[in-house]
């Protein structure tokens, strides 16, 4: 990657981190139920697995 692309990627990451920090500050959930936590955990686990697979694919493409 050339310097300009890296800089744009860093800027996108920093912007995403800012959005994450704002969302964390604004987050004020009601106390969850145990069954709700189990469902949410599974949803997040599946989303994480999908995101990691996508990252692996992108990294493989960059390495070619």
CHARMM internal coordinates of N, CA and C (Angstrom, degrees):
IC EDIT
DIST 1 N 1 CA 1.4670
DIST 1 CA 1 C 1.5205
ANGL 1 N 1 CA 1 C 109.06
DIST 1 C 2 N 1.3141
ANGL 1 CA 1 C 2 N 115.28
DIHE 1 N 1 CA 1 C 2 N 139.03
DIST 2 N 2 CA 1.4519
ANGL 1 C 2 N 2 CA 118.02
DIHE 1 CA 1 C 2 N 2 CA 178.05
DIST 2 CA 2 C 1.5312
ANGL 2 N 2 CA 2 C 109.60
DIHE 1 C 2 N 2 CA 2 C -81.72
DIST 2 C 3 N 1.3034
ANGL 2 CA 2 C 3 N 116.19
DIHE 2 N 2 CA 2 C 3 N 168.88
DIST 3 N 3 CA 1.4610
ANGL 2 C 3 N 3 CA 121.81
DIHE 2 CA 2 C 3 N 3 CA -175.19
DIST 3 CA 3 C 1.5163
ANGL 3 N 3 CA 3 C 114.31
DIHE 2 C 3 N 3 CA 3 C -58.44
DIST 3 C 4 N 1.3196
ANGL 3 CA 3 C 4 N 116.48
DIHE 3 N 3 CA 3 C 4 N -38.54
DIST 4 N 4 CA 1.4659
ANGL 3 C 4 N 4 CA 120.69
DIHE 3 CA 3 C 4 N 4 CA -178.51
DIST 4 CA 4 C 1.5287
ANGL 4 N 4 CA 4 C 110.93
DIHE 3 C 4 N 4 CA 4 C -66.84
DIST 4 C 5 N 1.3227
ANGL 4 CA 4 C 5 N 116.91
DIHE 4 N 4 CA 4 C 5 N -42.62
DIST 5 N 5 CA 1.4677
ANGL 4 C 5 N 5 CA 120.11
DIHE 4 CA 4 C 5 N 5 CA 178.44
DIST 5 CA 5 C 1.5125
ANGL 5 N 5 CA 5 C 110.81
DIHE 4 C 5 N 5 CA 5 C -65.19
DIST 5 C 6 N 1.3113
ANGL 5 CA 5 C 6 N 116.70
DIHE 5 N 5 CA 5 C 6 N -39.34
DIST 6 N 6 CA 1.4629
ANGL 5 C 6 N 6 CA 120.13
DIHE 5 CA 5 C 6 N 6 CA 178.28
DIST 6 CA 6 C 1.5173
ANGL 6 N 6 CA 6 C 110.14
DIHE 5 C 6 N 6 CA 6 C -63.70
DIST 6 C 7 N 1.3237
ANGL 6 CA 6 C 7 N 116.60
DIHE 6 N 6 CA 6 C 7 N -43.40
DIST 7 N 7 CA 1.4677
ANGL 6 C 7 N 7 CA 120.89
DIHE 6 CA 6 C 7 N 7 CA 179.58
DIST 7 CA 7 C 1.5248
ANGL 7 N 7 CA 7 C 110.77
DIHE 6 C 7 N 7 CA 7 C -60.96
DIST 7 C 8 N 1.3424
ANGL 7 CA 7 C 8 N 116.72
DIHE 7 N 7 CA 7 C 8 N -43.10
DIST 8 N 8 CA 1.4768
ANGL 7 C 8 N 8 CA 119.91
DIHE 7 CA 7 C 8 N 8 CA 178.58
DIST 8 CA 8 C 1.5223
ANGL 8 N 8 CA 8 C 110.61
DIHE 7 C 8 N 8 CA 8 C -63.93
DIST 8 C 9 N 1.3180
ANGL 8 CA 8 C 9 N 116.56
DIHE 8 N 8 CA 8 C 9 N -40.04
DIST 9 N 9 CA 1.4676
ANGL 8 C 9 N 9 CA 120.31
DIHE 8 CA 8 C 9 N 9 CA 178.78
DIST 9 CA 9 C 1.5200
ANGL 9 N 9 CA 9 C 110.48
DIHE 8 C 9 N 9 CA 9 C -63.81
DIST 9 C 10 N 1.3245
ANGL 9 CA 9 C 10 N 117.12
DIHE 9 N 9 CA 9 C 10 N -42.75
DIST 10 N 10 CA 1.4673
ANGL 9 C 10 N 10 CA 121.18
DIHE 9 CA 9 C 10 N 10 CA 178.32
DIST 10 CA 10 C 1.5229
ANGL 10 N 10 CA 10 C 110.17
DIHE 9 C 10 N 10 CA 10 C -63.24
DIST 10 C 11 N 1.3235
ANGL 10 CA 10 C 11 N 117.53
DIHE 10 N 10 CA 10 C 11 N -40.97
DIST 11 N 11 CA 1.4640
ANGL 10 C 11 N 11 CA 120.84
DIHE 10 CA 10 C 11 N 11 CA 178.35
DIST 11 CA 11 C 1.5252
ANGL 11 N 11 CA 11 C 111.28
DIHE 10 C 11 N 11 CA 11 C -62.99
DIST 11 C 12 N 1.3443
ANGL 11 CA 11 C 12 N 116.76
DIHE 11 N 11 CA 11 C 12 N -40.78
DIST 12 N 12 CA 1.4700
ANGL 11 C 12 N 12 CA 119.88
DIHE 11 CA 11 C 12 N 12 CA 178.01
DIST 12 CA 12 C 1.5218
ANGL 12 N 12 CA 12 C 110.82
DIHE 11 C 12 N 12 CA 12 C -65.15
DIST 12 C 13 N 1.3156
ANGL 12 CA 12 C 13 N 116.81
DIHE 12 N 12 CA 12 C 13 N -40.35
DIST 13 N 13 CA 1.4710
ANGL 12 C 13 N 13 CA 120.67
DIHE 12 CA 12 C 13 N 13 CA 178.40
DIST 13 CA 13 C 1.5208
ANGL 13 N 13 CA 13 C 110.21
DIHE 12 C 13 N 13 CA 13 C -64.04
DIST 13 C 14 N 1.3274
ANGL 13 CA 13 C 14 N 117.13
DIHE 13 N 13 CA 13 C 14 N -44.51
DIST 14 N 14 CA 1.4657
ANGL 13 C 14 N 14 CA 120.31
DIHE 13 CA 13 C 14 N 14 CA 179.34
DIST 14 CA 14 C 1.5208
ANGL 14 N 14 CA 14 C 111.32
DIHE 13 C 14 N 14 CA 14 C -63.46
DIST 14 C 15 N 1.3276
ANGL 14 CA 14 C 15 N 117.45
DIHE 14 N 14 CA 14 C 15 N -39.45
DIST 15 N 15 CA 1.4670
ANGL 14 C 15 N 15 CA 120.46
DIHE 14 CA 14 C 15 N 15 CA 177.53
DIST 15 CA 15 C 1.5267
ANGL 15 N 15 CA 15 C 110.30
DIHE 14 C 15 N 15 CA 15 C -64.28
DIST 15 C 16 N 1.3272
ANGL 15 CA 15 C 16 N 116.62
DIHE 15 N 15 CA 15 C 16 N -41.63
DIST 16 N 16 CA 1.4642
ANGL 15 C 16 N 16 CA 120.69
DIHE 15 CA 15 C 16 N 16 CA 178.48
DIST 16 CA 16 C 1.5249
ANGL 16 N 16 CA 16 C 110.45
DIHE 15 C 16 N 16 CA 16 C -63.53
DIST 16 C 17 N 1.3202
ANGL 16 CA 16 C 17 N 116.89
DIHE 16 N 16 CA 16 C 17 N -41.77
DIST 17 N 17 CA 1.4678
ANGL 16 C 17 N 17 CA 119.84
DIHE 16 CA 16 C 17 N 17 CA 177.92
DIST 17 CA 17 C 1.5247
ANGL 17 N 17 CA 17 C 111.31
DIHE 16 C 17 N 17 CA 17 C -61.92
DIST 17 C 18 N 1.3171
ANGL 17 CA 17 C 18 N 116.98
DIHE 17 N 17 CA 17 C 18 N -37.42
DIST 18 N 18 CA 1.4618
ANGL 17 C 18 N 18 CA 120.91
DIHE 17 CA 17 C 18 N 18 CA 176.40
DIST 18 CA 18 C 1.5204
ANGL 18 N 18 CA 18 C 111.15
DIHE 17 C 18 N 18 CA 18 C -63.45
DIST 18 C 19 N 1.3452
ANGL 18 CA 18 C 19 N 116.54
DIHE 18 N 18 CA 18 C 19 N -42.62
DIST 19 N 19 CA 1.4663
ANGL 18 C 19 N 19 CA 119.70
DIHE 18 CA 18 C 19 N 19 CA 178.05
DIST 19 CA 19 C 1.5265
ANGL 19 N 19 CA 19 C 111.09
DIHE 18 C 19 N 19 CA 19 C -65.49
DIST 19 C 20 N 1.3185
ANGL 19 CA 19 C 20 N 116.99
DIHE 19 N 19 CA 19 C 20 N -38.74
DIST 20 N 20 CA 1.4662
ANGL 19 C 20 N 20 CA 120.90
DIHE 19 CA 19 C 20 N 20 CA 178.00
DIST 20 CA 20 C 1.5206
ANGL 20 N 20 CA 20 C 110.42
DIHE 19 C 20 N 20 CA 20 C -63.64
DIST 20 C 21 N 1.3308
ANGL 20 CA 20 C 21 N 117.05
DIHE 20 N 20 CA 20 C 21 N -44.61
DIST 21 N 21 CA 1.4658
ANGL 20 C 21 N 21 CA 120.93
DIHE 20 CA 20 C 21 N 21 CA 179.78
DIST 21 CA 21 C 1.5279
ANGL 21 N 21 CA 21 C 110.71
DIHE 20 C 21 N 21 CA 21 C -62.25
DIST 21 C 22 N 1.3292
ANGL 21 CA 21 C 22 N 117.25
DIHE 21 N 21 CA 21 C 22 N -41.97
DIST 22 N 22 CA 1.4652
ANGL 21 C 22 N 22 CA 120.20
DIHE 21 CA 21 C 22 N 22 CA 178.56
DIST 22 CA 22 C 1.5174
ANGL 22 N 22 CA 22 C 110.98
DIHE 21 C 22 N 22 CA 22 C -64.24
DIST 22 C 23 N 1.3243
ANGL 22 CA 22 C 23 N 116.52
DIHE 22 N 22 CA 22 C 23 N -44.10
DIST 23 N 23 CA 1.4646
ANGL 22 C 23 N 23 CA 120.19
DIHE 22 CA 22 C 23 N 23 CA 179.32
DIST 23 CA 23 C 1.5263
ANGL 23 N 23 CA 23 C 110.80
DIHE 22 C 23 N 23 CA 23 C -62.30
DIST 23 C 24 N 1.3209
ANGL 23 CA 23 C 24 N 116.74
DIHE 23 N 23 CA 23 C 24 N -39.25
DIST 24 N 24 CA 1.4665
ANGL 23 C 24 N 24 CA 120.27
DIHE 23 CA 23 C 24 N 24 CA 178.51
DIST 24 CA 24 C 1.5194
ANGL 24 N 24 CA 24 C 110.73
DIHE 23 C 24 N 24 CA 24 C -65.59
DIST 24 C 25 N 1.3224
ANGL 24 CA 24 C 25 N 117.00
DIHE 24 N 24 CA 24 C 25 N -40.20
DIST 25 N 25 CA 1.4684
ANGL 24 C 25 N 25 CA 120.70
DIHE 24 CA 24 C 25 N 25 CA 178.30
DIST 25 CA 25 C 1.5246
ANGL 25 N 25 CA 25 C 111.65
DIHE 24 C 25 N 25 CA 25 C -65.75
DIST 25 C 26 N 1.3328
ANGL 25 CA 25 C 26 N 116.92
DIHE 25 N 25 CA 25 C 26 N -36.80
DIST 26 N 26 CA 1.4600
ANGL 25 C 26 N 26 CA 121.93
DIHE 25 CA 25 C 26 N 26 CA -177.37
DIST 26 CA 26 C 1.5288
ANGL 26 N 26 CA 26 C 113.33
DIHE 25 C 26 N 26 CA 26 C -82.21
DIST 26 C 27 N 1.3177
ANGL 26 CA 26 C 27 N 117.59
DIHE 26 N 26 CA 26 C 27 N -12.39
DIST 27 N 27 CA 1.4616
ANGL 26 C 27 N 27 CA 122.49
DIHE 26 CA 26 C 27 N 27 CA -173.95
DIST 27 CA 27 C 1.5248
ANGL 27 N 27 CA 27 C 110.28
DIHE 26 C 27 N 27 CA 27 C -73.70
DIST 27 C 28 N 1.3207
ANGL 27 CA 27 C 28 N 115.62
DIHE 27 N 27 CA 27 C 28 N 123.03
DIST 28 N 28 CA 1.4595
ANGL 27 C 28 N 28 CA 121.58
DIHE 27 CA 27 C 28 N 28 CA 179.90
DIST 28 CA 28 C 1.5294
ANGL 28 N 28 CA 28 C 108.44
DIHE 27 C 28 N 28 CA 28 C -143.81
DIST 28 C 29 N 1.3363
ANGL 28 CA 28 C 29 N 116.79
DIHE 28 N 28 CA 28 C 29 N 74.68
DIST 29 N 29 CA 1.4618
ANGL 28 C 29 N 29 CA 119.52
DIHE 28 CA 28 C 29 N 29 CA -173.01
DIST 29 CA 29 C 1.5350
ANGL 29 N 29 CA 29 C 112.80
DIHE 28 C 29 N 29 CA 29 C -78.17
DIST 29 C 30 N 1.3161
ANGL 29 CA 29 C 30 N 114.50
DIHE 29 N 29 CA 29 C 30 N 157.47
DIST 30 N 30 CA 1.4599
ANGL 29 C 30 N 30 CA 120.22
DIHE 29 CA 29 C 30 N 30 CA 170.27
DIST 30 CA 30 C 1.5315
ANGL 30 N 30 CA 30 C 107.32
DIHE 29 C 30 N 30 CA 30 C -75.37
DIST 30 C 31 N 1.3146
ANGL 30 CA 30 C 31 N 117.73
DIHE 30 N 30 CA 30 C 31 N 153.98
DIST 31 N 31 CA 1.4722
ANGL 30 C 31 N 31 CA 118.65
DIHE 30 CA 30 C 31 N 31 CA 178.10
DIST 31 CA 31 C 1.5312
ANGL 31 N 31 CA 31 C 110.75
DIHE 30 C 31 N 31 CA 31 C -56.85
DIST 31 C 32 N 1.3266
ANGL 31 CA 31 C 32 N 117.80
DIHE 31 N 31 CA 31 C 32 N 125.25
DIST 32 N 32 CA 1.4631
ANGL 31 C 32 N 32 CA 120.76
DIHE 31 CA 31 C 32 N 32 CA -175.57
DIST 32 CA 32 C 1.5328
ANGL 32 N 32 CA 32 C 112.34
DIHE 31 C 32 N 32 CA 32 C -80.81
DIST 32 C 33 N 1.3179
ANGL 32 CA 32 C 33 N 114.87
DIHE 32 N 32 CA 32 C 33 N 157.48
DIST 33 N 33 CA 1.4615
ANGL 32 C 33 N 33 CA 120.51
DIHE 32 CA 32 C 33 N 33 CA 172.46
DIST 33 CA 33 C 1.5265
ANGL 33 N 33 CA 33 C 107.93
DIHE 32 C 33 N 33 CA 33 C -85.82
DIST 33 C 34 N 1.3061
ANGL 33 CA 33 C 34 N 116.88
DIHE 33 N 33 CA 33 C 34 N 159.92
DIST 34 N 34 CA 1.4679
ANGL 33 C 34 N 34 CA 120.51
DIHE 33 CA 33 C 34 N 34 CA 179.20
DIST 34 CA 34 C 1.5260
ANGL 34 N 34 CA 34 C 109.99
DIHE 33 C 34 N 34 CA 34 C -63.16
DIST 34 C 35 N 1.3250
ANGL 34 CA 34 C 35 N 117.29
DIHE 34 N 34 CA 34 C 35 N -43.24
DIST 35 N 35 CA 1.4678
ANGL 34 C 35 N 35 CA 118.94
DIHE 34 CA 34 C 35 N 35 CA -179.77
DIST 35 CA 35 C 1.5218
ANGL 35 N 35 CA 35 C 110.86
DIHE 34 C 35 N 35 CA 35 C -65.43
DIST 35 C 36 N 1.3370
ANGL 35 CA 35 C 36 N 116.60
DIHE 35 N 35 CA 35 C 36 N -35.31
DIST 36 N 36 CA 1.4578
ANGL 35 C 36 N 36 CA 119.89
DIHE 35 CA 35 C 36 N 36 CA 175.99
DIST 36 CA 36 C 1.5154
ANGL 36 N 36 CA 36 C 111.73
DIHE 35 C 36 N 36 CA 36 C -64.42
DIST 36 C 37 N 1.3251
ANGL 36 CA 36 C 37 N 115.88
DIHE 36 N 36 CA 36 C 37 N -38.07
DIST 37 N 37 CA 1.4637
ANGL 36 C 37 N 37 CA 120.05
DIHE 36 CA 36 C 37 N 37 CA 177.77
DIST 37 CA 37 C 1.5232
ANGL 37 N 37 CA 37 C 111.33
DIHE 36 C 37 N 37 CA 37 C -65.16
DIST 37 C 38 N 1.3163
ANGL 37 CA 37 C 38 N 116.78
DIHE 37 N 37 CA 37 C 38 N -39.53
DIST 38 N 38 CA 1.4663
ANGL 37 C 38 N 38 CA 120.73
DIHE 37 CA 37 C 38 N 38 CA 179.43
DIST 38 CA 38 C 1.5281
ANGL 38 N 38 CA 38 C 109.92
DIHE 37 C 38 N 38 CA 38 C -63.28
DIST 38 C 39 N 1.3152
ANGL 38 CA 38 C 39 N 116.55
DIHE 38 N 38 CA 38 C 39 N -45.29
DIST 39 N 39 CA 1.4674
ANGL 38 C 39 N 39 CA 120.88
DIHE 38 CA 38 C 39 N 39 CA 179.70
DIST 39 CA 39 C 1.5267
ANGL 39 N 39 CA 39 C 110.35
DIHE 38 C 39 N 39 CA 39 C -63.20
DIST 39 C 40 N 1.3284
ANGL 39 CA 39 C 40 N 116.64
DIHE 39 N 39 CA 39 C 40 N -45.65
DIST 40 N 40 CA 1.4669
ANGL 39 C 40 N 40 CA 120.50
DIHE 39 CA 39 C 40 N 40 CA -179.90
DIST 40 CA 40 C 1.5218
ANGL 40 N 40 CA 40 C 111.44
DIHE 39 C 40 N 40 CA 40 C -65.11
DIST 40 C 41 N 1.3184
ANGL 40 CA 40 C 41 N 117.16
DIHE 40 N 40 CA 40 C 41 N -38.68
DIST 41 N 41 CA 1.4650
ANGL 40 C 41 N 41 CA 120.86
DIHE 40 CA 40 C 41 N 41 CA 177.93
DIST 41 CA 41 C 1.5244
ANGL 41 N 41 CA 41 C 110.42
DIHE 40 C 41 N 41 CA 41 C -60.09
DIST 41 C 42 N 1.3148
ANGL 41 CA 41 C 42 N 116.89
DIHE 41 N 41 CA 41 C 42 N -44.99
DIST 42 N 42 CA 1.4605
ANGL 41 C 42 N 42 CA 120.44
DIHE 41 CA 41 C 42 N 42 CA -179.71
DIST 42 CA 42 C 1.5286
ANGL 42 N 42 CA 42 C 110.46
DIHE 41 C 42 N 42 CA 42 C -64.95
DIST 42 C 43 N 1.3198
ANGL 42 CA 42 C 43 N 117.19
DIHE 42 N 42 CA 42 C 43 N -41.69
DIST 43 N 43 CA 1.4628
ANGL 42 C 43 N 43 CA 120.83
DIHE 42 CA 42 C 43 N 43 CA 178.80
DIST 43 CA 43 C 1.5266
ANGL 43 N 43 CA 43 C 110.45
DIHE 42 C 43 N 43 CA 43 C -60.97
DIST 43 C 44 N 1.3285
ANGL 43 CA 43 C 44 N 116.01
DIHE 43 N 43 CA 43 C 44 N -45.53
DIST 44 N 44 CA 1.4686
ANGL 43 C 44 N 44 CA 120.00
DIHE 43 CA 43 C 44 N 44 CA -179.45
DIST 44 CA 44 C 1.5226
ANGL 44 N 44 CA 44 C 111.31
DIHE 43 C 44 N 44 CA 44 C -67.62
DIST 44 C 45 N 1.3222
ANGL 44 CA 44 C 45 N 116.94
DIHE 44 N 44 CA 44 C 45 N -37.27
DIST 45 N 45 CA 1.4627
ANGL 44 C 45 N 45 CA 120.51
DIHE 44 CA 44 C 45 N 45 CA 179.37
DIST 45 CA 45 C 1.5275
ANGL 45 N 45 CA 45 C 109.67
DIHE 44 C 45 N 45 CA 45 C -62.85
DIST 45 C 46 N 1.3294
ANGL 45 CA 45 C 46 N 117.07
DIHE 45 N 45 CA 45 C 46 N -45.22
DIST 46 N 46 CA 1.4583
ANGL 45 C 46 N 46 CA 120.67
DIHE 45 CA 45 C 46 N 46 CA 179.32
DIST 46 CA 46 C 1.5302
ANGL 46 N 46 CA 46 C 111.12
DIHE 45 C 46 N 46 CA 46 C -63.98
DIST 46 C 47 N 1.3193
ANGL 46 CA 46 C 47 N 116.97
DIHE 46 N 46 CA 46 C 47 N -40.65
DIST 47 N 47 CA 1.4601
ANGL 46 C 47 N 47 CA 120.47
DIHE 46 CA 46 C 47 N 47 CA 177.98
DIST 47 CA 47 C 1.5231
ANGL 47 N 47 CA 47 C 111.11
DIHE 46 C 47 N 47 CA 47 C -63.96
DIST 47 C 48 N 1.3148
ANGL 47 CA 47 C 48 N 116.81
DIHE 47 N 47 CA 47 C 48 N -39.56
DIST 48 N 48 CA 1.4624
ANGL 47 C 48 N 48 CA 121.65
DIHE 47 CA 47 C 48 N 48 CA 179.55
DIST 48 CA 48 C 1.5199
ANGL 48 N 48 CA 48 C 110.86
DIHE 47 C 48 N 48 CA 48 C -65.58
DIST 48 C 49 N 1.3234
ANGL 48 CA 48 C 49 N 116.72
DIHE 48 N 48 CA 48 C 49 N -45.07
DIST 49 N 49 CA 1.4683
ANGL 48 C 49 N 49 CA 120.39
DIHE 48 CA 48 C 49 N 49 CA 178.50
DIST 49 CA 49 C 1.5284
ANGL 49 N 49 CA 49 C 109.77
DIHE 48 C 49 N 49 CA 49 C -59.49
DIST 49 C 50 N 1.3298
ANGL 49 CA 49 C 50 N 117.09
DIHE 49 N 49 CA 49 C 50 N -43.43
DIST 50 N 50 CA 1.4596
ANGL 49 C 50 N 50 CA 120.40
DIHE 49 CA 49 C 50 N 50 CA 178.89
DIST 50 CA 50 C 1.5146
ANGL 50 N 50 CA 50 C 112.04
DIHE 49 C 50 N 50 CA 50 C -63.11
DIST 50 C 51 N 1.3298
ANGL 50 CA 50 C 51 N 116.69
DIHE 50 N 50 CA 50 C 51 N -42.40
DIST 51 N 51 CA 1.4617
ANGL 50 C 51 N 51 CA 120.43
DIHE 50 CA 50 C 51 N 51 CA -179.86
DIST 51 CA 51 C 1.5284
ANGL 51 N 51 CA 51 C 110.95
DIHE 50 C 51 N 51 CA 51 C -65.66
DIST 51 C 52 N 1.3236
ANGL 51 CA 51 C 52 N 117.14
DIHE 51 N 51 CA 51 C 52 N -40.29
DIST 52 N 52 CA 1.4627
ANGL 51 C 52 N 52 CA 120.14
DIHE 51 CA 51 C 52 N 52 CA 179.16
DIST 52 CA 52 C 1.5244
ANGL 52 N 52 CA 52 C 111.54
DIHE 51 C 52 N 52 CA 52 C -66.04
DIST 52 C 53 N 1.3275
ANGL 52 CA 52 C 53 N 117.05
DIHE 52 N 52 CA 52 C 53 N -38.10
DIST 53 N 53 CA 1.4644
ANGL 52 C 53 N 53 CA 119.72
DIHE 52 CA 52 C 53 N 53 CA 176.69
DIST 53 CA 53 C 1.5234
ANGL 53 N 53 CA 53 C 110.52
DIHE 52 C 53 N 53 CA 53 C -63.76
DIST 53 C 54 N 1.3310
ANGL 53 CA 53 C 54 N 115.81
DIHE 53 N 53 CA 53 C 54 N -41.07
DIST 54 N 54 CA 1.4662
ANGL 53 C 54 N 54 CA 119.73
DIHE 53 CA 53 C 54 N 54 CA 178.71
DIST 54 CA 54 C 1.5226
ANGL 54 N 54 CA 54 C 110.83
DIHE 53 C 54 N 54 CA 54 C -63.82
DIST 54 C 55 N 1.3286
ANGL 54 CA 54 C 55 N 116.88
DIHE 54 N 54 CA 54 C 55 N -42.57
DIST 55 N 55 CA 1.4657
ANGL 54 C 55 N 55 CA 120.26
DIHE 54 CA 54 C 55 N 55 CA 177.33
DIST 55 CA 55 C 1.5267
ANGL 55 N 55 CA 55 C 111.34
DIHE 54 C 55 N 55 CA 55 C -62.34
DIST 55 C 56 N 1.3226
ANGL 55 CA 55 C 56 N 116.97
DIHE 55 N 55 CA 55 C 56 N -42.40
DIST 56 N 56 CA 1.4671
ANGL 55 C 56 N 56 CA 120.22
DIHE 55 CA 55 C 56 N 56 CA 177.57
DIST 56 CA 56 C 1.5231
ANGL 56 N 56 CA 56 C 110.91
DIHE 55 C 56 N 56 CA 56 C -58.78
DIST 56 C 57 N 1.3257
ANGL 56 CA 56 C 57 N 116.72
DIHE 56 N 56 CA 56 C 57 N -42.75
DIST 57 N 57 CA 1.4672
ANGL 56 C 57 N 57 CA 120.97
DIHE 56 CA 56 C 57 N 57 CA 179.26
DIST 57 CA 57 C 1.5211
ANGL 57 N 57 CA 57 C 110.78
DIHE 56 C 57 N 57 CA 57 C -63.00
DIST 57 C 58 N 1.3357
ANGL 57 CA 57 C 58 N 116.73
DIHE 57 N 57 CA 57 C 58 N -45.21
DIST 58 N 58 CA 1.4623
ANGL 57 C 58 N 58 CA 120.46
DIHE 57 CA 57 C 58 N 58 CA 179.77
DIST 58 CA 58 C 1.5276
ANGL 58 N 58 CA 58 C 111.38
DIHE 57 C 58 N 58 CA 58 C -63.36
DIST 58 C 59 N 1.3159
ANGL 58 CA 58 C 59 N 117.09
DIHE 58 N 58 CA 58 C 59 N -41.77
DIST 59 N 59 CA 1.4697
ANGL 58 C 59 N 59 CA 120.86
DIHE 58 CA 58 C 59 N 59 CA 179.57
DIST 59 CA 59 C 1.5256
ANGL 59 N 59 CA 59 C 110.05
DIHE 58 C 59 N 59 CA 59 C -64.26
DIST 59 C 60 N 1.3287
ANGL 59 CA 59 C 60 N 116.60
DIHE 59 N 59 CA 59 C 60 N -42.13
DIST 60 N 60 CA 1.4655
ANGL 59 C 60 N 60 CA 119.64
DIHE 59 CA 59 C 60 N 60 CA 178.50
DIST 60 CA 60 C 1.5327
ANGL 60 N 60 CA 60 C 110.73
DIHE 59 C 60 N 60 CA 60 C -60.23
DIST 60 C 61 N 1.3335
ANGL 60 CA 60 C 61 N 116.96
DIHE 60 N 60 CA 60 C 61 N -41.16
DIST 61 N 61 CA 1.4647
ANGL 60 C 61 N 61 CA 120.17
DIHE 60 CA 60 C 61 N 61 CA 179.73
DIST 61 CA 61 C 1.5199
ANGL 61 N 61 CA 61 C 111.03
DIHE 60 C 61 N 61 CA 61 C -64.59
DIST 61 C 62 N 1.3327
ANGL 61 CA 61 C 62 N 117.09
DIHE 61 N 61 CA 61 C 62 N -39.29
DIST 62 N 62 CA 1.4633
ANGL 61 C 62 N 62 CA 120.37
DIHE 61 CA 61 C 62 N 62 CA -179.64
DIST 62 CA 62 C 1.5216
ANGL 62 N 62 CA 62 C 111.66
DIHE 61 C 62 N 62 CA 62 C -67.59
DIST 62 C 63 N 1.3256
ANGL 62 CA 62 C 63 N 116.93
DIHE 62 N 62 CA 62 C 63 N -30.83
DIST 63 N 63 CA 1.4594
ANGL 62 C 63 N 63 CA 120.69
DIHE 62 CA 62 C 63 N 63 CA -176.77
DIST 63 CA 63 C 1.5275
ANGL 63 N 63 CA 63 C 112.30
DIHE 62 C 63 N 63 CA 63 C -78.20
DIST 63 C 64 N 1.3207
ANGL 63 CA 63 C 64 N 117.58
DIHE 63 N 63 CA 63 C 64 N -12.16
DIST 64 N 64 CA 1.4840
ANGL 63 C 64 N 64 CA 120.07
DIHE 63 CA 63 C 64 N 64 CA -178.69
DIST 64 CA 64 C 1.5020
ANGL 64 N 64 CA 64 C 110.97
DIHE 63 C 64 N 64 CA 64 C -81.13
END
COOR INIT
IC SEED 1 N 1 CA 1 C
IC BUILD
